[in-house]
């Protein structure tokens, strides 16, 4: 592998790159074997954090609210990383989130990378755990803030350099970068009719939502509308109102209603149950 690369780590709201969001991005730039720069940003995901995420990371919703908007955070990371290869511990996880997140803004994110988890599984077969925390304990790598993006990126950097020194001669194939792959569904942005209906629905029920409408895809908007209707009900209209609602005869799961005029049925082609 070439001597320059970016070690990246993310904290996220969950495990699904399609449905969950990035909370925090941490990265370390290594050039010719030396750390030359670091990158960190909190991301305002506009979502309520689960108790599991709060307990695991120590990240609170108040901390997120002070973070950058997702698009800005991604653009800054891209500026930092340039076209360098990536390294990460369980890198496919982090790459998947980056790939999906960039796709929401029409950016095709492609990289080659090396996974330190894959290296550990090949070179340290006798260790009972290959988690980053366990490997750091094994190699006495200090972790000041576990499950925080920048500290984990720094720890992964030290881990990679140790593994490279220890095993690169005997298992050079483990240290070759490979094209990162992540298949994503085509992301269509929320339509104007969806946006108008969603705003009307929120105002009608006098509620607040825990997501930002700015980055919603068509399918995400559909799921959010369904969720609001399931919890609060439909917007009632007079007979003289131009909006008409037609209940689907054979609908199921989250596909609750077909909204005509204000919310075109054509906007709902990507719903999932």
SULRAVEN-V471576 format. One line per field, one symbol per residue. ss: DSSP state (H for helix, E for strand, C for the rest). psi: psi as a letter, one per 20 degrees, with the letter a starting at -180 (. if undefined). burial: # if it has 16 or more other ideal C-beta (glycine too) atoms within 10 Angstrom, else .. A space follows every 10 residues. Layout:
ss=???
psi=???
burial=???
//
This chain:
ss=CCCEEEEEEE EECCCCCCCC CEEEEEEEEE ECCEEEEEEE EEEECCCCCC HHHHHHHCCC HHHHHCCEEH HHHHHHHHHH HCCCEEEECC HHHHHHHHHH HHHCCCCCCC CEEEEHHHHH HHHCCCCCCC CHHHHHHHCC CCCCCCCCHH HHHHHHHHHH HHHHHHHCCC CHHHHCCEEC CCCCCCCCEC CHHHHHHHHH HHHHHCCCCC CCHHHCEHHH HHHHHHHHHH HHCCCCCCCC CCCEEEECCC CCCCCCEEEE CCCCHHHHCC CCC
psi=qriprppqqq priaioighr qphppqqppp pljqpiqrpp qqpoilqpqr hggghghjpr hhghhirqqg gggghhghhg hcjqqqqrol hhgghggggg ghhijkpoop rqrpohghgh hhilhiphpj qgghhhggjl ppognqkpgg hhggghghgg hghghhihhh mhhijpqqpp popqqpopqp rhhggggggg ggggilrqqk qpihjprghh gghggggggh hirrpqqrhi qipqpoppgk qrcingqopr egnqhiikik qq.
burial=#...###### ###...#..# ########## ........## #######.#. ..#...#.#. ..##..#..# #.##..#..# #..####### ########## ####....#. ########## ..##.....# .#..##.... #.#...#### ########## .###..#... ...##.#..# .#....#.## #.###.##.. ##......#. ..#.###### ######.##. ....#..... .......... ....###.#. .##...##.# #..
//
